[in-house]
Amino acid sequence: MSQHEVFHRLLGAWNEPNAERRKETVRASLAAAFVYADPHRPGEMTKHEEFDEFLEIFRARVPGVEVKPGERFSQHHAYARAEFVILRGESVFAAGTYFLEFDESHRIVKMIGFLDREPGAPDSS
């Protein structure tokens, strides 16, 4: 599976209603030793269980949204930059960019997120 496909698969975990399938996706996509950080977290996550809980909280706090890959995904060697959007219906609720690092098996070892458009902010385009 390519780095691009792994990123898409992991984004699907945000949308997965079934907790067991979500956990399977997380474990298949994230390396055993990984780091995740984004602006809505007080610190880094390094355990699959923390990430599972993070996704559960996200789903409870913003029901009815869908997380999808954005238009751009660029990579070189073990690194990638990937855009994502969070949709509420047909409207963009939030958008951002992840910077990723992958291991030799294309599992994510580092995923650092930045919001380019805060949740609920008006579209500037």
N, C-alpha and C positions, 0 to 999 in steps of 0.2 A: 504494500500500500504506500502511495506517495505521501510526502509531507502535506501536500494540499488536501489529499483525501483524509488524512488523519485529522487535520484541522476541521474539515467539514463534519466528520463523524463526531468530534468532540462538541462542536456547536450544537449538534442534534441532541446532546444530552440535556441542554437547557430546556428543550421542548418536550422531552420524553415524559409522559405521565406515569409510566410504570417504574417504580423505584428500583426494582431488581434489574431491569434492562438498562436504566440510567447508570447504575453502579457498574454493570458489565462494560458499558461504553467508556466510562471513566478509566477503569482498569486496563482496558485495551488501548487507550489513547495516551495516558500519562505514564511516564516511567515510574518505577518504584520510588526513586529519589527524584523529586521534582519540586519546583518552586512556582507558586502562582501569586500574583499581586495585581490589584486594581484599585482605583481611587475610592471605592466604596467598602474597602476592607481596612481594618485598623493595622493589619500587618500581613506578612506573607503566610501562605498555606503551604504545608509540605507533606501532608498526609491525605491519602485517598478519602478517608472518613470525613476529614474537614471539608474537602471539596464536595463530597456527597451532601453534607449538611448545608453548605453554601448554596448549592443548586436547589435544595428543598426550600430554603428560606426565600431565595429569589422567586421561585414559582409561587409561593404563598403571598409574597409582597406585591408582585405585579402579575396577577392572573390575566390570562387572555392575550399575552404578548407572545411573539415568536421571534427567536433569535436566528438570524440567517447570515451567511457569508456576504460580505460587501463585494464591490466590484473589483478591488485590487488584492492580489496575492503575489508577492514577489519573494524570491528566495535565492540564496547562494549558499553552497556548502550545507552546513547544519543549521542555518539561520533563515528566518522568514519574517516578513511583515505582512499582516493580513487585516483587512478591514472587516467589520461586522456591522450589522444593523439590527435594531430591535424594533419590530413592527407591532403596532396595535391596529388590527384590521389592515387597511391599506396605507395607513399613515406611519411615518417614521417617528417612533417614540424616543429613540436615542440611537447614537452611532458612535463607533470608535475604531481603534486600531490596537491589535495585539502584536507584540514583538515576541517571537518564539525561537527557542533553541530545541533541536531534536537530537536524539541519540542515534547510534548506527542502525537501530531497528525502526527508525522513524517515529519513536514514541517521544512525546513532548517532555523535555526536562526543565524548561523554563518558559513561562507564559506571563508576560507583563502587559497589562491592559491600560489604555488611555481612552478617555471619553473625548470625542471630537464634537459631540453634541449631547449636552446633558439631557436626562430624561424630561420629557415634556416641553423642552425648549422649542420656540417657533423655528420653522424651517427658514434658513438664511439664504436659500438659493432663489 
